[in-house]
Structures are given as C-alpha cells and as structure tokens.
Amino acid sequence: MSRINTDFSPWPSAQSVVSSFMSDYKEIDGVMMAHAIETSTGGSPIAQIVINKVETNVEIEDSLFKMPKKEGGPKEK
C-alpha cells in the first residue's frame, strides 16, 4: 500500500491534510499499478475509487486535444 499526504487549504483560515491510500496493485504491461484508491481527511473517508480496467499505449485521436471554440469569439481562418 502507498500513501500520499497533501496539505489542502480551500481558503486561508482553513487547512487540512488529505491522504490518498493506493492498494490492490496489479501488473499491467510490466508495471505495477494501483487498482484501488481511498481518500480521507482527518481520518474520515471521503472517496473510494476502484479501477476495473487499465489499458496502456492506446491510440487516441488528435482531435480530442483540440480546444473547443469559444462562442462569440473570433472565427478560425
């Protein structure tokens, strides 16, 4: 199990530590990857993520990385 602690301050007068615990490691293409992540703050759980499928080196269309056009802004030439 791995743990990451992050100081989190949504505004100057409040600060807390958010901890993320990674577990259920499985080998994917020669790399161990966590398949479960639990996040807590002040010892109270706030989120749990379970990863069912991991794929590596999957081709992705370049168009997915284009910025959306702003409405009312300048038109492309």
KOLKOL-869259 format. One record per atom (N, C-alpha, C, O): x, y, z; residue in three letters. Coordinates in pm, 1 decimal, decimal comma. Atoms other than C-alpha are relative to their C-alpha. Last residue first. Layout:
! residues N
@px = X py = Y pz = Z residu = ALA
...
This chain:
! residues 77
@px = -12,7 py = -27,7 pz = 143,3 residu = LYS
@px = -945,7 py = 3134,4 pz = -4087,4 residu = LYS
@px = 28,0 py = -127,1 pz = -75,0 residu = LYS
@px = 42,1 py = -124,8 pz = -197,2 residu = LYS
@px = -124,7 py = 48,1 pz = 59,9 residu = GLU
@px = -1078,1 py = 3049,6 pz = -3742,0 residu = GLU
@px = 0,5 py = 29,4 pz = -147,9 residu = GLU
@px = -104,0 py = 27,4 pz = -212,9 residu = GLU
@px = 12,8 py = 123,7 pz = 76,7 residu = LYS
@px = -1359,9 py = 3267,7 pz = -3613,1 residu = LYS
@px = 134,9 py = -37,5 pz = -57,9 residu = LYS
@px = 216,4 py = 48,4 pz = -91,4 residu = LYS
@px = -44,2 py = -8,3 pz = 139,6 residu = PRO
@px = -1302,6 py = 3525,3 pz = -3341,1 residu = PRO
@px = -9,7 py = -135,2 pz = -68,4 residu = PRO
@px = 14,1 py = -238,8 pz = -6,3 residu = PRO
@px = -137,8 py = -43,3 pz = 17,0 residu = GLY
@px = -1508,6 py = 3480,3 pz = -3024,1 residu = GLY
@px = 37,4 py = 6,2 pz = -148,0 residu = GLY
@px = -47,3 py = -16,9 pz = -234,3 residu = GLY
@px = -8,6 py = -143,7 pz = 8,6 residu = GLY
@px = -1886,4 py = 3475,1 pz = -2984,3 residu = GLY
@px = 141,3 py = 52,5 pz = -18,1 residu = GLY
@px = 161,7 py = 173,5 pz = -27,9 residu = GLY
@px = 115,3 py = -61,4 pz = 63,9 residu = GLU
@px = -1888,3 py = 3116,5 pz = -2864,0 residu = GLU
@px = 17,7 py = 150,9 pz = 1,5 residu = GLU
@px = 53,1 py = 208,4 pz = 104,4 residu = GLU
@px = 77,2 py = -87,7 pz = -88,6 residu = LYS
@px = -1542,1 py = 2996,8 pz = -2783,9 residu = LYS
@px = -114,3 py = 58,7 pz = -77,2 residu = LYS
@px = -97,6 py = 103,9 pz = -190,5 residu = LYS
@px = 15,2 py = -138,8 pz = 46,6 residu = LYS
@px = -1425,4 py = 2705,6 pz = -2997,9 residu = LYS
@px = -82,2 py = 77,9 pz = 101,8 residu = LYS
@px = -180,1 py = 27,7 pz = 157,0 residu = LYS
@px = 129,9 py = -31,6 pz = 56,9 residu = PRO
@px = -1326,6 py = 2393,0 pz = -2807,1 residu = PRO
@px = -4,4 py = 147,0 pz = -43,8 residu = PRO
@px = 63,2 py = 232,3 pz = 13,6 residu = PRO
@px = 79,8 py = -83,5 pz = -88,5 residu = MET
@px = -954,0 py = 2336,0 pz = -2760,8 residu = MET
@px = -134,7 py = 28,1 pz = -66,0 residu = MET
@px = -140,2 py = 52,3 pz = -186,6 residu = MET
@px = 26,0 py = -134,5 pz = 51,5 residu = LYS
@px = -820,3 py = 2049,4 pz = -2965,9 residu = LYS
@px = -87,2 py = 76,0 pz = 98,5 residu = LYS
@px = -181,3 py = 21,4 pz = 155,9 residu = LYS
@px = -82,7 py = -97,4 pz = -68,5 residu = PHE
@px = -685,9 py = 1753,8 pz = -2766,4 residu = PHE
@px = -18,3 py = 142,0 pz = -51,8 residu = PHE
@px = 48,8 py = 234,0 pz = -4,9 residu = PHE
@px = 41,5 py = -7,4 pz = -140,6 residu = LEU
@px = -960,2 py = 1505,8 pz = -2858,3 residu = LEU
@px = 76,5 py = 106,5 pz = 77,0 residu = LEU
@px = 32,7 py = 148,9 pz = 183,9 residu = LEU
@px = 110,4 py = -95,4 pz = -13,1 residu = SER
@px = -895,6 py = 1586,5 pz = -3226,4 residu = SER
@px = -49,0 py = 12,1 pz = 145,0 residu = SER
@px = -110,2 py = 112,7 pz = 181,0 residu = SER
@px = -53,0 py = -133,9 pz = -29,3 residu = ASP
@px = -558,5 py = 1409,5 pz = -3202,2 residu = ASP
@px = -111,4 py = 101,9 pz = 24,2 residu = ASP
@px = -91,9 py = 198,1 pz = 98,4 residu = ASP
@px = 13,8 py = -95,9 pz = 109,4 residu = GLU
@px = -744,7 py = 1075,0 pz = -3189,4 residu = GLU
@px = 53,1 py = 136,8 pz = 43,4 residu = GLU
@px = 21,8 py = 183,7 pz = 152,8 residu = GLU
@px = 101,1 py = -101,2 pz = -27,8 residu = ILE
@px = -612,5 py = 846,0 pz = -2917,8 residu = ILE
@px = -0,8 py = 98,7 pz = -115,3 residu = ILE
@px = 104,8 py = 142,8 pz = -160,6 residu = ILE
@px = -0,1 py = -113,2 pz = 92,2 residu = GLU
@px = -422,1 py = 523,1 pz = -2975,0 residu = GLU
@px = -117,8 py = 91,8 pz = 30,3 residu = GLU
@px = -230,0 py = 46,7 pz = 53,5 residu = GLU
@px = 120,4 py = 1,1 pz = 83,2 residu = VAL
@px = -399,8 py = 307,2 pz = -2663,3 residu = VAL
@px = 5,3 py = 122,1 pz = -91,8 residu = VAL
@px = 34,3 py = 232,7 pz = -46,2 residu = VAL
@px = -36,3 py = -25,9 pz = 139,9 residu = ASN
@px = -46,5 py = 270,1 pz = -2527,2 residu = ASN
@px = -118,7 py = -11,5 pz = -95,7 residu = ASN
@px = -105,6 py = -64,5 pz = -206,0 residu = ASN
@px = -114,5 py = -85,3 pz = 27,0 residu = THR
@px = -167,5 py = 121,1 pz = -2199,4 residu = THR
@px = 21,8 py = 12,5 pz = -149,8 residu = THR
@px = -16,9 py = -74,5 pz = -227,9 residu = THR
@px = -58,8 py = 29,1 pz = 130,9 residu = GLU
@px = -506,5 py = -10,4 pz = -2095,3 residu = GLU
@px = 116,1 py = 96,2 pz = -20,7 residu = GLU
@px = 106,9 py = 213,9 pz = 14,1 residu = GLU
@px = -107,3 py = -91,3 pz = 37,2 residu = VAL
@px = -629,9 py = -30,1 pz = -1736,8 residu = VAL
@px = 53,5 py = -45,2 pz = -135,2 residu = VAL
@px = 83,9 py = -162,8 pz = -154,9 residu = VAL
@px = -73,2 py = 32,1 pz = 121,9 residu = LYS
@px = -962,4 py = -186,3 pz = -1639,0 residu = LYS
@px = 103,9 py = 107,7 pz = -27,8 residu = LYS
@px = 74,6 py = 227,0 pz = -19,6 residu = LYS
@px = 31,0 py = 133,1 pz = 51,7 residu = ASN
@px = -1165,7 py = -212,6 pz = -1319,4 residu = ASN
@px = 85,2 py = -40,0 pz = -119,5 residu = ASN
@px = 110,1 py = -158,7 pz = -141,0 residu = ASN
@px = -32,5 py = 1,4 pz = 142,7 residu = ILE
@px = -1026,8 py = 78,5 pz = -1120,9 residu = ILE
@px = -17,6 py = -142,0 pz = -51,0 residu = ILE
@px = 49,0 py = -234,6 pz = -4,8 residu = ILE
@px = -38,0 py = 135,5 pz = 39,2 residu = VAL
@px = -1195,7 py = 120,9 pz = -783,2 residu = VAL
@px = 18,8 py = 0,2 pz = -150,7 residu = VAL
@px = -71,9 py = 37,0 pz = -225,3 residu = VAL
@px = -3,2 py = 23,7 pz = 144,2 residu = ILE
@px = -1204,9 py = 472,7 pz = -640,2 residu = ILE
@px = 45,2 py = -142,9 pz = -23,0 residu = ILE
@px = 146,3 py = -186,0 pz = 32,4 residu = ILE
@px = -63,0 py = 127,2 pz = 31,9 residu = GLN
@px = -1308,0 py = 548,0 pz = -282,4 residu = GLN
@px = -11,3 py = -20,2 pz = -150,8 residu = GLN
@px = -119,5 py = -7,3 pz = -208,1 residu = GLN
@px = 17,3 py = 53,2 pz = 135,1 residu = ALA
@px = -1385,2 py = 894,1 pz = -152,7 residu = ALA
@px = 70,3 py = -133,7 pz = -12,3 residu = ALA
@px = 171,5 py = -159,1 pz = 53,1 residu = ALA
@px = 82,2 py = -91,2 pz = 80,0 residu = ILE
@px = -1429,1 py = 1095,2 pz = 169,6 residu = ILE
@px = -21,8 py = -51,6 pz = -141,4 residu = ILE
@px = -112,9 py = -5,4 pz = -210,0 residu = ILE
@px = -3,6 py = 25,7 pz = 144,2 residu = PRO
@px = -1305,2 py = 858,7 pz = 440,9 residu = PRO
@px = -90,5 py = 96,8 pz = -75,6 residu = PRO
@px = -201,2 py = 127,3 pz = -31,3 residu = PRO
@px = 131,9 py = 37,0 pz = 52,6 residu = SER
@px = -1267,9 py = 1021,8 pz = 782,7 residu = SER
@px = 8,6 py = -23,0 pz = -150,5 residu = SER
@px = 59,5 py = 62,2 pz = -223,4 residu = SER
@px = 33,1 py = 137,8 pz = -34,8 residu = GLY
@px = -925,9 py = 1016,2 pz = 949,5 residu = GLY
@px = -135,4 py = -46,2 pz = -51,0 residu = GLY
@px = -171,8 py = -162,4 pz = -32,8 residu = GLY
@px = 29,2 py = 5,6 pz = -143,6 residu = GLY
@px = -899,0 py = 1396,3 pz = 938,5 residu = GLY
@px = -38,8 py = -139,0 pz = 45,3 residu = GLY
@px = -110,5 py = -153,0 pz = 144,3 residu = GLY
@px = -51,0 py = -121,1 pz = -64,8 residu = THR
@px = -919,8 py = 1375,0 pz = 561,2 residu = THR
@px = -42,6 py = -5,3 pz = 145,9 residu = THR
@px = -157,0 py = -38,1 pz = 177,3 residu = THR
@px = 59,9 py = -38,6 pz = -128,1 residu = SER
@px = -959,4 py = 1057,7 pz = 359,7 residu = SER
@px = 59,6 py = 131,7 pz = 46,7 residu = SER
@px = 166,7 py = 172,8 pz = 2,1 residu = SER
@px = -39,9 py = -133,8 pz = -41,1 residu = THR
@px = -903,2 py = 924,8 pz = 9,4 residu = THR
@px = -71,4 py = 34,9 pz = 130,1 residu = THR
@px = -190,6 py = 8,8 pz = 146,3 residu = THR
@px = 90,0 py = -51,8 pz = -103,5 residu = GLU
@px = -911,2 py = 556,6 pz = -84,6 residu = GLU
@px = 53,8 py = 134,2 pz = 46,3 residu = GLU
@px = 172,7 py = 146,5 pz = 75,8 residu = GLU
@px = -49,3 py = -122,0 pz = -63,6 residu = ILE
@px = -756,6 py = 443,5 pz = -412,9 residu = ILE
@px = -106,0 py = 46,6 pz = 99,8 residu = ILE
@px = -221,6 py = 68,5 pz = 63,8 residu = ILE
@px = 90,6 py = -52,2 pz = -102,6 residu = ALA
@px = -795,2 py = 93,2 pz = -558,1 residu = ALA
@px = 66,2 py = 121,1 pz = 64,4 residu = ALA
@px = 184,7 py = 117,5 pz = 97,8 residu = ALA
@px = 136,1 py = 13,4 pz = 51,4 residu = HIS
@px = -648,2 py = -54,6 pz = -877,8 residu = HIS
@px = -104,4 py = 42,4 pz = 103,6 residu = HIS
@px = -224,7 py = 27,5 pz = 81,8 residu = HIS
@px = 104,9 py = 11,7 pz = -101,0 residu = ALA
@px = -290,0 py = 53,6 pz = -811,9 residu = ALA
@px = -136,2 py = -8,9 pz = -67,8 residu = ALA
@px = -162,4 py = 60,5 pz = -166,0 residu = ALA
@px = 91,1 py = -115,5 pz = -7,6 residu = MET
@px = -49,6 py = -12,1 pz = -1097,6 residu = MET
@px = -108,4 py = -26,5 pz = 103,4 residu = MET
@px = -165,5 py = -135,3 pz = 110,3 residu = MET
@px = 99,0 py = 19,2 pz = -105,5 residu = MET
@px = 256,3 py = -239,9 pz = -1105,4 residu = MET
@px = -83,5 py = 127,0 pz = 13,6 residu = MET
@px = -29,9 py = 235,6 pz = 35,8 residu = MET
@px = -0,6 py = -107,4 pz = -99,4 residu = VAL
@px = 430,1 py = -202,4 pz = -1442,0 residu = VAL
@px = -109,5 py = -26,6 pz = 103,4 residu = VAL
@px = -223,9 py = -54,2 pz = 67,2 residu = VAL
@px = -126,7 py = -6,1 pz = -72,3 residu = GLY
@px = 526,0 py = -493,1 pz = -1670,6 residu = GLY
@px = 9,3 py = 107,6 pz = 106,1 residu = GLY
@px = 114,6 py = 122,3 pz = 168,3 residu = GLY
@px = -112,2 py = -18,6 pz = 93,4 residu = ASP
@px = 242,6 py = -444,3 pz = -1919,5 residu = ASP
@px = 132,1 py = 22,4 pz = 72,8 residu = ASP
@px = 210,4 py = 109,3 pz = 34,5 residu = ASP
@px = 54,2 py = -35,1 pz = 131,1 residu = ILE
@px = -8,2 py = -411,9 pz = -1634,8 residu = ILE
@px = 119,1 py = 30,4 pz = -90,4 residu = ILE
@px = 191,8 py = 127,1 pz = -67,6 residu = ILE
@px = -97,5 py = -26,6 pz = 104,9 residu = GLU
@px = 90,0 py = -583,0 pz = -1309,7 residu = GLU
@px = -71,4 py = 22,4 pz = -133,4 residu = GLU
@px = -148,8 py = -61,7 pz = -178,9 residu = GLU
@px = -2,5 py = 107,1 pz = 99,6 residu = LYS
@px = -173,9 py = -547,4 pz = -1038,2 residu = LYS
@px = 100,5 py = 38,1 pz = -108,7 residu = LYS
@px = 117,9 py = 156,1 pz = -139,3 residu = LYS
@px = -90,4 py = -15,5 pz = 114,1 residu = TYR
@px = -167,1 py = -340,1 pz = -719,9 residu = TYR
@px = -4,5 py = -124,0 pz = -89,1 residu = TYR
@px = -3,6 py = -237,2 pz = -40,8 residu = TYR
@px = 43,4 py = 97,0 pz = 101,4 residu = ASP
@px = -471,4 py = -365,5 pz = -494,0 residu = ASP
@px = 82,7 py = 16,5 pz = -128,6 residu = ASP
@px = 28,7 py = 34,3 pz = -237,8 residu = ASP
@px = -15,5 py = 142,2 pz = -31,8 residu = SER
@px = -373,0 py = -55,1 pz = -295,6 residu = SER
@px = -48,8 py = -83,6 pz = -118,2 residu = SER
@px = -79,6 py = -30,8 pz = -225,1 residu = SER
@px = 12,1 py = 83,1 pz = 120,2 residu = MET
@px = -333,6 py = 323,9 pz = -308,3 residu = MET
@px = 27,1 py = -144,9 pz = 37,4 residu = MET
@px = 118,4 py = -174,3 pz = 114,6 residu = MET
@px = -61,5 py = 129,8 pz = -18,8 residu = PHE
@px = -404,8 py = 533,0 pz = 0,2 residu = PHE
@px = -24,4 py = -84,5 pz = -124,4 residu = PHE
@px = -138,8 py = -111,2 pz = -161,2 residu = PHE
@px = 45,2 py = 96,3 pz = 100,8 residu = SER
@px = -475,4 py = 902,6 pz = -51,6 residu = SER
@px = 79,5 py = -127,8 pz = 18,1 residu = SER
@px = 202,6 py = -125,5 pz = 18,5 residu = SER
@px = -84,0 py = 117,9 pz = 19,8 residu = SER
@px = -448,5 py = 1137,7 pz = 245,4 residu = SER
@px = -63,4 py = -91,3 pz = -103,9 residu = SER
@px = -183,6 py = -117,7 pz = -100,1 residu = SER
@px = 75,6 py = 100,2 pz = 74,4 residu = VAL
@px = -590,0 py = 1492,4 pz = 254,4 residu = VAL
@px = 95,7 py = -115,2 pz = -28,2 residu = VAL
@px = 203,0 py = -94,3 pz = -84,8 residu = VAL
@px = -82,3 py = 93,6 pz = 75,2 residu = VAL
@px = -436,7 py = 1710,7 pz = 523,5 residu = VAL
@px = -92,9 py = -101,5 pz = -64,6 residu = VAL
@px = -176,1 py = -163,0 pz = 2,1 residu = VAL
@px = 11,0 py = 138,1 pz = -42,8 residu = SER
@px = -633,6 py = 2009,9 pz = 642,7 residu = SER
@px = 92,3 py = -84,2 pz = -86,9 residu = SER
@px = 141,4 py = -38,7 pz = -190,2 residu = SER
@px = -99,7 py = 86,9 pz = 61,1 residu = GLN
@px = -612,4 py = 2386,4 pz = 633,4 residu = GLN
@px = -21,2 py = -140,2 pz = 52,9 residu = GLN
@px = -47,6 py = -158,6 pz = 171,8 residu = GLN
@px = 24,2 py = 143,1 pz = -17,8 residu = ALA
@px = -869,8 py = 2654,2 pz = 694,4 residu = ALA
@px = 110,2 py = -79,9 pz = -69,8 residu = ALA
@px = 149,6 py = -50,1 pz = -182,5 residu = ALA
@px = 23,8 py = 32,8 pz = -140,5 residu = SER
@px = -821,1 py = 3026,4 pz = 755,9 residu = SER
@px = -21,3 py = -149,3 pz = 24,6 residu = SER
@px = -34,7 py = -191,0 pz = 139,6 residu = SER
@px = -111,2 py = -22,1 pz = -92,6 residu = PRO
@px = -651,4 py = 3099,4 pz = 422,7 residu = PRO
@px = -23,4 py = -45,3 pz = 143,7 residu = PRO
@px = 71,8 py = -85,4 pz = 210,7 residu = PRO
@px = -5,5 py = -142,7 pz = -28,1 residu = TRP
@px = -917,9 py = 2935,9 pz = 199,3 residu = TRP
@px = 102,1 py = 18,7 pz = 112,2 residu = TRP
@px = 133,4 py = -77,4 pz = 182,5 residu = TRP
@px = 94,5 py = -64,2 pz = 90,9 residu = PRO
@px = -950,2 py = 2595,0 pz = 33,6 residu = PRO
@px = -9,6 py = 151,3 pz = 22,0 residu = PRO
@px = -50,8 py = 223,9 pz = -68,4 residu = PRO
@px = 53,5 py = -119,8 pz = -63,2 residu = SER
@px = -629,2 py = 2485,0 pz = 209,2 residu = SER
@px = -94,7 py = 70,2 pz = -96,5 residu = SER
@px = -49,5 py = 146,6 pz = -181,8 residu = SER
@px = 106,5 py = -60,2 pz = 79,0 residu = PHE
@px = -512,5 py = 2133,4 pz = 135,4 residu = PHE
@px = -56,5 py = 117,2 pz = 76,5 residu = PHE
@px = -93,4 py = 104,5 pz = 193,2 residu = PHE
@px = 58,9 py = -110,7 pz = -76,9 residu = ASP
@px = -185,5 py = 1985,7 pz = 256,5 residu = ASP
@px = -99,7 py = 69,8 pz = -90,7 residu = ASP
@px = -66,8 py = 107,0 pz = -203,3 residu = ASP
@px = 0,7 py = -130,3 pz = 65,2 residu = THR
@px = -138,1 py = 1662,1 pz = 63,7 residu = THR
@px = -60,0 py = 102,5 pz = 93,9 residu = THR
@px = -169,7 py = 82,5 pz = 146,2 residu = THR
@px = 64,5 py = -102,9 pz = -82,0 residu = ASN
@px = -43,1 py = 1323,5 pz = 206,3 residu = ASN
@px = 14,2 py = 133,6 pz = -70,6 residu = ASN
@px = 122,3 py = 168,1 pz = -118,1 residu = ASN
@px = -41,5 py = -135,7 pz = 34,5 residu = ILE
@px = 29,6 py = 1036,0 pz = -34,8 residu = ILE
@px = -78,1 py = 94,9 pz = 89,8 residu = ILE
@px = -200,8 py = 87,0 pz = 96,4 residu = ILE
@px = 79,7 py = -110,7 pz = -52,8 residu = ARG
@px = 12,1 py = 675,9 pz = 81,1 residu = ARG
@px = 62,2 py = 131,2 pz = -44,7 residu = ARG
@px = 184,2 py = 147,0 pz = -45,7 residu = ARG
@px = -70,7 py = -128,4 pz = 4,9 residu = SER
@px = 122,6 py = 351,1 pz = -79,8 residu = SER
@px = -91,2 py = 108,4 pz = 53,5 residu = SER
@px = -213,6 py = 97,4 pz = 45,9 residu = SER
@px = 85,1 py = -117,4 pz = 0,0 residu = MET
@px = 0,0 py = 0,0 pz = 0,0 residu = MET
@px = 89,1 py = 122,9 pz = 0,0 residu = MET
@px = 191,3 py = 125,7 pz = 68,5 residu = MET
